[in-house]
Amino acid sequence: MALKDLFASFGDTLEELFNAKPYEAGKGRARLIKGIEAAREQSASGRTRVPNRWWTISNGIVAFSPQLRGTPLIINGKGTNFIPADRFGEFLDAFKAEVEAGEFDAMIEAIETGTGNAGSSVPVSAGGRSRGPMSEEAKANIRAGRARAMAAREASGQA
């Protein structure tokens, strides 16, 4: 086998794989847990005038809209969930436990790596630059995000 044929059999994706930073689930989880803990502290202390908060309260109901890097997380098929105010702490405990158990890792990774995301069907790219060709897995993530977003819009009557 000639050297040229050997290189042809490797494909052109090895450089991309070589240069790719491995995703660390712990870092993404830590960002999300930090937001959950901030929501708990803000809610417990009654602080409603803080920047970038994930929740609002009206008539004893909390509207909870968590985000990671500015991208909404879809929980229960929705970007915003409504929880009785007296059960908000219980909800945050359950949410944190599921994040720590890795239940949101796929969604977090999609947002953190820019291969698609939970709240939008558009891949995130640093500085607006093109990321080059997309893998089939990335395309599947985008299609799944679009389907979730469409289902959420239909469920809320905005279709």
MDTraj code that builds the backbone (N, CA, C; nanometers):
import mdtraj as md
import numpy as np

residues = "MET ALA LEU LYS ASP LEU PHE ALA SER PHE GLY ASP THR LEU GLU GLU LEU PHE ASN ALA LYS PRO TYR GLU ALA GLY LYS GLY ARG ALA ARG LEU ILE LYS GLY ILE GLU ALA ALA ARG GLU GLN SER ALA SER GLY ARG THR ARG VAL PRO ASN ARG TRP TRP THR ILE SER ASN GLY ILE VAL ALA PHE SER PRO GLN LEU ARG GLY THR PRO LEU ILE ILE ASN GLY LYS GLY THR ASN PHE ILE PRO ALA ASP ARG PHE GLY GLU PHE LEU ASP ALA PHE LYS ALA GLU VAL GLU ALA GLY GLU PHE ASP ALA MET ILE GLU ALA ILE GLU THR GLY THR GLY ASN ALA GLY SER SER VAL PRO VAL SER ALA GLY GLY ARG SER ARG GLY PRO MET SER GLU GLU ALA LYS ALA ASN ILE ARG ALA GLY ARG ALA ARG ALA MET ALA ALA ARG GLU ALA SER GLY GLN ALA".split()
xyz = np.array([
    [0.0855, -0.1181, 0.0000],
    [0.0000, 0.0000, 0.0000],
    [0.0893, 0.1233, 0.0000],
    [0.0633, 0.2127, -0.0914],
    [0.1411, 0.3359, -0.1016],
    [0.1058, 0.4286, 0.0137],
    [0.1997, 0.5141, 0.0484],
    [0.1785, 0.6089, 0.1574],
    [0.0574, 0.6973, 0.1302],
    [0.0397, 0.7398, 0.0069],
    [-0.0747, 0.8234, -0.0316],
    [-0.2064, 0.7496, -0.0040],
    [-0.2115, 0.6206, -0.0363],
    [-0.3327, 0.5415, -0.0120],
    [-0.3576, 0.5230, 0.1378],
    [-0.2487, 0.5102, 0.2130],
    [-0.2622, 0.4954, 0.3575],
    [-0.3245, 0.6207, 0.4187],
    [-0.2755, 0.7388, 0.3798],
    [-0.3333, 0.8639, 0.4301],
    [-0.4781, 0.8811, 0.3843],
    [-0.5082, 0.8389, 0.2669],
    [-0.6458, 0.8481, 0.2169],
    [-0.7399, 0.7634, 0.3021],
    [-0.6910, 0.6534, 0.3542],
    [-0.7769, 0.5668, 0.4353],
    [-0.8050, 0.6255, 0.5740],
    [-0.7226, 0.7220, 0.6182],
    [-0.7427, 0.7830, 0.7492],
    [-0.8588, 0.8817, 0.7497],
    [-0.8835, 0.9461, 0.6376],
    [-0.9876, 1.0491, 0.6325],
    [-0.9312, 1.1839, 0.6762],
    [-1.0137, 1.2866, 0.6660],
    [-0.9686, 1.4223, 0.6952],
    [-1.0136, 1.4730, 0.8316],
    [-1.0715, 1.3890, 0.9126],
    [-1.1261, 1.4367, 1.0402],
    [-1.0308, 1.4193, 1.1576],
    [-0.9173, 1.3556, 1.1365],
    [-0.8276, 1.3289, 1.2485],
    [-0.7704, 1.4563, 1.3095],
    [-0.7397, 1.5566, 1.2280],
    [-0.6872, 1.6820, 1.2824],
    [-0.7912, 1.7491, 1.3709],
    [-0.9160, 1.7484, 1.3268],
    [-1.0249, 1.8071, 1.4064],
    [-1.0382, 1.7337, 1.5395],
    [-1.0321, 1.6010, 1.5362],
    [-1.0413, 1.5228, 1.6593],
    [-0.9205, 1.5457, 1.7499],
    [-0.8031, 1.5591, 1.6896],
    [-0.6803, 1.5820, 1.7648],
    [-0.6873, 1.7145, 1.8406],
    [-0.7397, 1.8180, 1.7754],
    [-0.7439, 1.9524, 1.8329],
    [-0.8655, 1.9773, 1.9227],
    [-0.9627, 1.8892, 1.9196],
    [-1.0846, 1.9101, 1.9982],
    [-1.0554, 1.8947, 2.1473],
    [-1.1119, 1.9873, 2.2261],
    [-1.0995, 1.9759, 2.3709],
    [-1.2053, 1.8776, 2.4198],
    [-1.1666, 1.7821, 2.5028],
    [-1.2673, 1.6885, 2.5537],
    [-1.3651, 1.7618, 2.6454],
    [-1.4897, 1.7258, 2.6354],
    [-1.5928, 1.7872, 2.7179],
    [-1.5840, 1.7315, 2.8593],
    [-1.5900, 1.8206, 2.9579],
    [-1.5870, 1.7802, 3.0980],
    [-1.7240, 1.8076, 3.1585],
    [-1.7983, 1.7029, 3.1852],
    [-1.9348, 1.7165, 3.2358],
    [-1.9391, 1.7928, 3.3671],
    [-1.8399, 1.7771, 3.4501],
    [-1.8386, 1.8425, 3.5804],
    [-1.8440, 1.9935, 3.5725],
    [-1.7779, 2.0518, 3.4734],
    [-1.7776, 2.1980, 3.4608],
    [-1.9153, 2.2505, 3.4225],
    [-1.9806, 2.1853, 3.3286],
    [-2.1141, 2.2284, 3.2884],
    [-2.2144, 2.2110, 3.4013],
    [-2.2028, 2.0990, 3.4709],
    [-2.2914, 2.0766, 3.5858],
    [-2.2698, 2.1835, 3.6911],
    [-2.1428, 2.2179, 3.7166],
    [-2.1115, 2.3180, 3.8195],
    [-2.1758, 2.4524, 3.7860],
    [-2.1740, 2.4919, 3.6590],
    [-2.2380, 2.6187, 3.6193],
    [-2.3884, 2.6148, 3.6471],
    [-2.4489, 2.5037, 3.6119],
    [-2.5931, 2.4902, 3.6314],
    [-2.6275, 2.4846, 3.7807],
    [-2.5505, 2.4121, 3.8577],
    [-2.5740, 2.4029, 4.0023],
    [-2.5553, 2.5397, 4.0680],
    [-2.4586, 2.6155, 4.0219],
    [-2.4383, 2.7504, 4.0756],
    [-2.5637, 2.8360, 4.0540],
    [-2.6246, 2.8241, 3.9374],
    [-2.7480, 2.8977, 3.9093],
    [-2.8637, 2.8510, 3.9961],
    [-2.8724, 2.7203, 4.0187],
    [-2.9784, 2.6647, 4.1039],
    [-2.9627, 2.7177, 4.2468],
    [-2.8393, 2.7158, 4.2964],
    [-2.8142, 2.7638, 4.4323],
    [-2.8416, 2.9136, 4.4438],
    [-2.8092, 2.9895, 4.3388],
    [-2.8390, 3.1331, 4.3399],
    [-2.9901, 3.1551, 4.3439],
    [-3.0650, 3.0774, 4.2670],
    [-3.2115, 3.0899, 4.2677],
    [-3.2660, 3.0584, 4.4067],
    [-3.2115, 2.9556, 4.4704],
    [-3.2569, 2.9193, 4.6053],
    [-3.2299, 3.0336, 4.7024],
    [-3.1085, 3.0877, 4.6992],
    [-3.0701, 3.1940, 4.7924],
    [-3.1551, 3.3191, 4.7677],
    [-3.1746, 3.3556, 4.6405],
    [-3.2553, 3.4738, 4.6079],
    [-3.3987, 3.4557, 4.6549],
    [-3.4545, 3.3387, 4.6299],
    [-3.5923, 3.3105, 4.6682],
    [-3.6080, 3.3106, 4.8197],
    [-3.5159, 3.2463, 4.8900],
    [-3.5237, 3.2366, 5.0357],
    [-3.5106, 3.3737, 5.1019],
    [-3.4271, 3.4602, 5.0429],
    [-3.4065, 3.5921, 5.1028],
    [-3.5063, 3.6957, 5.0507],
    [-3.5891, 3.6563, 4.9537],
    [-3.6892, 3.7478, 4.8989],
    [-3.6319, 3.8522, 4.8047],
    [-3.5096, 3.8303, 4.7570],
    [-3.4479, 3.9259, 4.6640],
    [-3.5035, 3.9032, 4.5240],
    [-3.5790, 3.9977, 4.4762],
    [-3.6385, 3.9841, 4.3433],
    [-3.5755, 4.0783, 4.2420],
    [-3.4911, 4.1675, 4.2859],
    [-3.4282, 4.2626, 4.1944],
    [-3.2795, 4.2313, 4.1787],
    [-3.2514, 4.1184, 4.1185],
    [-3.1138, 4.0792, 4.0912],
    [-3.1011, 4.0515, 3.9419],
    [-2.9867, 4.0834, 3.8835],
    [-2.9712, 4.0599, 3.7395],
    [-2.9651, 3.9109, 3.7073],
    [-3.0093, 3.8763, 3.5909],
    [-2.9993, 3.7401, 3.5371],
    [-3.0667, 3.6341, 3.6226],
    [-3.1691, 3.6709, 3.6951],
    [-3.2333, 3.5675, 3.7758],
    [-3.3244, 3.4837, 3.6874],
    [-3.3405, 3.3604, 3.7272],
    [-3.4127, 3.2609, 3.6483],
    [-3.5609, 3.2530, 3.6835],
    [-3.6073, 3.3291, 3.7801],
    [-3.7437, 3.3101, 3.8277],
    [-3.8124, 3.4436, 3.8544],
    [-3.9427, 3.4408, 3.8455],
    [-4.0267, 3.5524, 3.8890],
    [-4.1442, 3.4911, 3.9635],
    [-4.2061, 3.5706, 4.0481],
    [-4.3185, 3.5194, 4.1261],
    [-4.4364, 3.6145, 4.1119],
    [-4.5530, 3.5553, 4.0974],
    [-4.6769, 3.6324, 4.0890],
    [-4.7906, 3.5439, 4.1381],
    [-4.8729, 3.5978, 4.2249],
    [-4.9904, 3.5261, 4.2757],
    [-4.9561, 3.3894, 4.3353],
    [-4.8424, 3.3818, 4.4022],
    [-4.8041, 3.2565, 4.4668],
    [-4.7526, 3.1491, 4.3722],
    [-4.7247, 3.1874, 4.2473],
    [-4.6728, 3.0931, 4.1469],
    [-4.5370, 3.1449, 4.0992],
    [-4.4407, 3.0547, 4.0901],
    [-4.3074, 3.0895, 4.0411],
    [-4.2973, 3.0471, 3.8950],
    [-4.2567, 3.1396, 3.8099],
    [-4.2227, 3.1084, 3.6704],
    [-4.0715, 3.0877, 3.6689],
    [-4.0276, 2.9667, 3.6381],
    [-3.8861, 2.9294, 3.6447],
    [-3.8337, 2.9035, 3.5046],
    [-3.7325, 2.9807, 3.4638],
    [-3.6753, 2.9719, 3.3283],
    [-3.5230, 2.9613, 3.3373],
    [-3.4695, 2.8435, 3.3684],
    [-3.3243, 2.8308, 3.3825],
    [-3.2528, 2.8424, 3.2490],
    [-3.1310, 2.8950, 3.2555],
    [-3.0497, 2.9119, 3.1356],
    [-2.9067, 2.8710, 3.1650],
    [-2.8392, 2.8321, 3.0595],
    [-2.6971, 2.8019, 3.0678],
    [-2.6319, 2.8736, 2.9501],
    [-2.5401, 2.9632, 2.9812],
    [-2.4747, 3.0436, 2.8774],
    [-2.5768, 3.1173, 2.7900],
    [-2.6847, 3.1635, 2.8534],
    [-2.7867, 3.2394, 2.7832],
    [-2.8850, 3.1557, 2.7035],
    [-2.8725, 3.0254, 2.7100],
    [-2.9604, 2.9352, 2.6362],
    [-3.0590, 2.8692, 2.7317],
    [-3.1880, 2.8760, 2.7030],
    [-3.2860, 2.8140, 2.7925],
    [-3.2694, 2.6625, 2.7993],
    [-3.2900, 2.6084, 2.9181],
    [-3.2941, 2.4632, 2.9352],
    [-3.4394, 2.4187, 2.9260],
    [-3.4632, 2.3143, 2.8541],
    [-3.5982, 2.2622, 2.8395],
    [-3.6200, 2.1575, 2.9491],
    [-3.7139, 2.1872, 3.0381],
    [-3.7499, 2.0947, 3.1455],
    [-3.8972, 2.0629, 3.1278],
    [-3.9296, 1.9369, 3.1266],
    [-4.0690, 1.8954, 3.1106],
    [-4.1265, 1.9496, 2.9797],
    [-4.0408, 1.9615, 2.8778],
    [-4.0855, 2.0066, 2.7464],
    [-4.1053, 2.1562, 2.7337],
    [-4.0650, 2.2337, 2.8343],
    [-4.0886, 2.3779, 2.8326],
    [-3.9640, 2.4544, 2.8752],
    [-3.9494, 2.5747, 2.8219],
    [-3.8412, 2.6634, 2.8629],
    [-3.8742, 2.7353, 2.9931],
    [-4.0035, 2.7541, 3.0203],
    [-4.0492, 2.8145, 3.1458],
    [-4.1486, 2.7197, 3.2100],
    [-4.1245, 2.6862, 3.3354],
    [-4.2135, 2.5984, 3.4111],
    [-4.2731, 2.6778, 3.5263],
    [-4.3960, 2.6441, 3.5629],
    [-4.4669, 2.7147, 3.6692],
    [-4.4813, 2.6213, 3.7886],
    [-4.4366, 2.6717, 3.9048],
    [-4.4298, 2.5908, 4.0259],
    [-4.4968, 2.6683, 4.1389],
    [-4.5769, 2.6019, 4.2234],
    [-4.6308, 2.6723, 4.3401],
    [-4.5151, 2.7260, 4.4247],
    [-4.5262, 2.8499, 4.4686],
    [-4.4171, 2.9143, 4.5426],
    [-4.3789, 2.8363, 4.6676],
    [-4.4762, 2.7755, 4.7341],
    [-4.4447, 2.7023, 4.8563],
    [-4.3713, 2.5705, 4.8288],
    [-4.3627, 2.5285, 4.7020],
    [-4.2910, 2.4052, 4.6667],
    [-4.1663, 2.4338, 4.5825],
    [-4.1323, 2.5612, 4.5662],
    [-4.0191, 2.5981, 4.4825],
    [-3.8886, 2.5410, 4.5374],
    [-3.8679, 2.5472, 4.6689],
    [-3.7466, 2.4907, 4.7296],
    [-3.7365, 2.3409, 4.7044],
    [-3.8485, 2.2717, 4.7171],
    [-3.8537, 2.1274, 4.6905],
    [-3.8171, 2.0992, 4.5440],
    [-3.8716, 2.1811, 4.4545],
    [-3.8411, 2.1667, 4.3124],
    [-3.6918, 2.1872, 4.2874],
    [-3.6338, 2.2924, 4.3471],
    [-3.4907, 2.3194, 4.3274],
    [-3.4053, 2.2049, 4.3802],
    [-3.4458, 2.1446, 4.4935],
    [-3.3727, 2.0286, 4.5465],
    [-3.3737, 1.9134, 4.4459],
    [-3.4923, 1.8854, 4.3903],
    [-3.5052, 1.7746, 4.2937],
    [-3.4268, 1.8055, 4.1663],
    [-3.4333, 1.9284, 4.1194],
    [-3.3619, 1.9697, 3.9990],
    [-3.2113, 1.9546, 4.0201],
    [-3.1613, 2.0041, 4.1331],
    [-3.0178, 1.9933, 4.1627],
    [-2.9748, 1.8471, 4.1692],
    [-3.0552, 1.7621, 4.2335],
    [-3.0217, 1.6196, 4.2443],
    [-3.0125, 1.5555, 4.1063],
    [-3.1048, 1.5911, 4.0166],
    [-3.0999, 1.5335, 3.8817],
    [-2.9806, 1.5837, 3.8028],
    [-2.9446, 1.7111, 3.8206],
    [-2.8253, 1.7642, 3.7536],
    [-2.7021, 1.6900, 3.8047],
    [-2.6910, 1.6744, 3.9364],
    [-2.5762, 1.6043, 3.9947],
    [-2.5697, 1.4582, 3.9504],
    [-2.6864, 1.3970, 3.9262],
    [-2.6910, 1.2573, 3.8819],
    [-2.6611, 1.2427, 3.7326],
    [-2.6485, 1.3544, 3.6619],
    [-2.6147, 1.3480, 3.5198],
    [-2.7334, 1.3443, 3.4261],
    [-2.8537, 1.3657, 3.4767],
    [-2.9738, 1.3585, 3.3931],
    [-2.9773, 1.4675, 3.2859],
    [-2.9069, 1.5781, 3.3063],
    [-2.9082, 1.6886, 3.2111],
    [-2.7771, 1.6989, 3.1336],
    [-2.6898, 1.5994, 3.1469],
    [-2.5577, 1.6066, 3.0836],
    [-2.5641, 1.6250, 2.9324],
    [-2.6526, 1.5554, 2.8640],
    [-2.6594, 1.5676, 2.7178],
    [-2.6993, 1.7095, 2.6781],
    [-2.7951, 1.7659, 2.7493],
    [-2.8403, 1.9018, 2.7199],
    [-2.7293, 2.0027, 2.7515],
    [-2.6636, 1.9841, 2.8654],
    [-2.5548, 2.0735, 2.9053],
    [-2.4416, 2.0660, 2.8035],
    [-2.4057, 1.9456, 2.7634],
    [-2.2964, 1.9288, 2.6666],
    [-2.3304, 1.9950, 2.5338],
    [-2.4530, 1.9793, 2.4884],
    [-2.4938, 2.0408, 2.3619],
    [-2.4796, 2.1923, 2.3683],
    [-2.5149, 2.2510, 2.4815],
    [-2.5036, 2.3960, 2.4968],
    [-2.3576, 2.4367, 2.5111],
    [-2.2842, 2.3669, 2.5954],
    [-2.1449, 2.4022, 2.6223],
    [-2.0546, 2.3863, 2.4995],
    [-2.0793, 2.2841, 2.4190],
    [-1.9914, 2.2574, 2.3050],
    [-2.0395, 2.3238, 2.1772],
    [-2.1631, 2.3742, 2.1790],
    [-2.2144, 2.4404, 2.0597],
    [-2.2596, 2.3441, 1.9524],
    [-2.2870, 2.2188, 1.9861],
    [-2.3299, 2.1214, 1.8864],
    [-2.4809, 2.1196, 1.8709],
    [-2.5447, 2.2178, 1.9225],
    [-2.6899, 2.2266, 1.9257],
    [-2.7223, 2.2688, 2.0657],
    [-2.8484, 2.2914, 2.0948],
    [-2.8801, 2.3245, 2.2321],
    [-3.0255, 2.3019, 2.2617],
    [-3.0585, 2.3205, 2.3869],
    [-3.1907, 2.2849, 2.4336],
    [-3.2969, 2.3838, 2.3916],
    [-3.2637, 2.5108, 2.3823],
    [-3.3675, 2.6094, 2.3598],
    [-3.3714, 2.6645, 2.2199],
    [-3.2786, 2.6283, 2.1380],
    [-3.2713, 2.6846, 2.0046],
    [-3.2234, 2.5778, 1.9084],
    [-3.2588, 2.5930, 1.7836],
    [-3.2167, 2.4944, 1.6855],
    [-3.0928, 2.5393, 1.6106],
    [-3.0363, 2.6520, 1.6471],
    [-2.9209, 2.7055, 1.5765],
    [-2.7945, 2.6709, 1.6528],
    [-2.6944, 2.6114, 1.5870],
    [-2.5718, 2.5805, 1.6584],
    [-2.5021, 2.7087, 1.7026],
    [-2.4444, 2.7061, 1.8215],
    [-2.3762, 2.8222, 1.8760],
    [-2.2345, 2.8223, 1.8215],
    [-2.1869, 2.9376, 1.7760],
    [-2.0496, 2.9445, 1.7296],
    [-1.9818, 3.0648, 1.7913],
    [-1.8582, 3.0482, 1.8333],
    [-1.7846, 3.1550, 1.8990],
    [-1.7580, 3.2682, 1.8014],
    [-1.7954, 3.3887, 1.8389],
    [-1.7668, 3.5055, 1.7576],
    [-1.8331, 3.5055, 1.6224],
    [-1.9353, 3.4247, 1.6021],
    [-2.0067, 3.4226, 1.4758],
    [-1.9318, 3.3521, 1.3637],
    [-1.8186, 3.2918, 1.3953],
    [-1.7418, 3.2231, 1.2913],
    [-1.8025, 3.0878, 1.2610],
    [-1.7865, 3.0442, 1.1385],
    [-1.8351, 2.9129, 1.0978],
    [-1.7526, 2.8043, 1.1650],
    [-1.8151, 2.6968, 1.2024],
    [-1.7452, 2.5858, 1.2660],
    [-1.7041, 2.4794, 1.1646],
    [-1.7358, 2.4982, 1.0389],
    [-1.7003, 2.3983, 0.9403],
    [-1.8076, 2.2916, 0.9299],
    [-1.7755, 2.1790, 0.8669],
    [-1.8751, 2.0743, 0.8474],
    [-1.9237, 2.0177, 0.9809],
    [-2.0522, 1.9828, 0.9849],
    [-2.1110, 1.9280, 1.1068],
    [-2.1171, 1.7760, 1.0980],
    [-2.0978, 1.7121, 1.2116],
    [-2.1105, 1.5675, 1.2162],
    [-2.2581, 1.5300, 1.2119],
    [-2.2848, 1.4048, 1.1832],
    [-2.4233, 1.3569, 1.1817],
    [-2.4848, 1.3673, 1.3211],
    [-2.4035, 1.3448, 1.4245],
    [-2.4526, 1.3561, 1.5619],
    [-2.4951, 1.4998, 1.5928],
    [-2.4146, 1.5965, 1.5478],
    [-2.4492, 1.7374, 1.5693],
    [-2.5780, 1.7723, 1.4967],
    [-2.5925, 1.7226, 1.3743],
    [-2.7157, 1.7489, 1.2992],
    [-2.8364, 1.6879, 1.3688],
    [-2.8183, 1.5685, 1.4258],
    [-2.9278, 1.5029, 1.4989],
    [-2.9643, 1.5834, 1.6230],
    [-2.8639, 1.6388, 1.6925],
    [-2.8902, 1.7230, 1.8091],
    [-2.9714, 1.8461, 1.7699],
    [-2.9381, 1.9049, 1.6572],
    [-3.0107, 2.0236, 1.6111],
    [-3.1542, 1.9874, 1.5768],
    [-3.1726, 1.8763, 1.5064],
    [-3.3096, 1.8331, 1.4726],
    [-3.3911, 1.8067, 1.5983],
    [-3.3281, 1.7447, 1.6975],
    [-3.3987, 1.7164, 1.8234],
    [-3.4352, 1.8470, 1.8946],
    [-3.3454, 1.9441, 1.8930],
    [-3.3743, 2.0747, 1.9536],
    [-3.4891, 2.1443, 1.8841],
    [-3.4910, 2.1372, 1.7523],
    [-3.6015, 2.1976, 1.6768],
    [-3.7338, 2.1310, 1.7122],
    [-3.7326, 1.9984, 1.7219],
    [-3.8551, 1.9250, 1.7545],
    [-3.9041, 1.9623, 1.8939],
    [-3.8112, 1.9735, 1.9914],
    [-3.8512, 2.0126, 2.1270],
    [-3.9069, 2.1538, 2.1287],
    [-3.8418, 2.2446, 2.0571],
    [-3.8886, 2.3834, 2.0538],
    [-4.0266, 2.3920, 1.9889],
    [-4.0468, 2.3173, 1.8810],
    [-4.1776, 2.3186, 1.8137],
    [-4.2849, 2.2608, 1.9039],
    [-4.2515, 2.1524, 1.9729],
    [-4.3483, 2.0917, 2.0647],
    [-4.3827, 2.1877, 2.1773],
    [-4.2835, 2.2604, 2.2275],
    [-4.3086, 2.3573, 2.3355],
    [-4.3977, 2.4706, 2.2853],
    [-4.3729, 2.5181, 2.1619],
    [-4.4572, 2.6253, 2.1056],
    [-4.5996, 2.5763, 2.0847],
    [-4.6142, 2.4555, 2.0345],
    [-4.7484, 2.4002, 2.0113],
    [-4.8233, 2.3821, 2.1430],
    [-4.7515, 2.3369, 2.2440],
    [-4.8138, 2.3149, 2.3747],
    [-4.8584, 2.4462, 2.4371],
    [-4.7847, 2.5544, 2.4088],
    [-4.8220, 2.6828, 2.4665],
    [-4.9183, 2.7605, 2.3763],
    [-4.9536, 2.7034, 2.2628],
    [-5.0502, 2.7659, 2.1731],
    [-4.9916, 2.8739, 2.0842],
    [-4.8603, 2.8771, 2.0683],
    [-4.7948, 2.9790, 1.9861],
    [-4.7607, 2.9302, 1.8464],
    [-4.8059, 2.8140, 1.8070],
    [-4.7684, 2.7555, 1.6784],
    [-4.8171, 2.8298, 1.5647],
])
top = md.Topology()
chain = top.add_chain()
for i, resn in enumerate(residues, 1):
    res = top.add_residue(resn, chain, resSeq=i)
    for name in ("N", "CA", "C"):
        top.add_atom(name, md.element.get_by_symbol(name[0]), res)
traj = md.Trajectory(xyz[None], top)
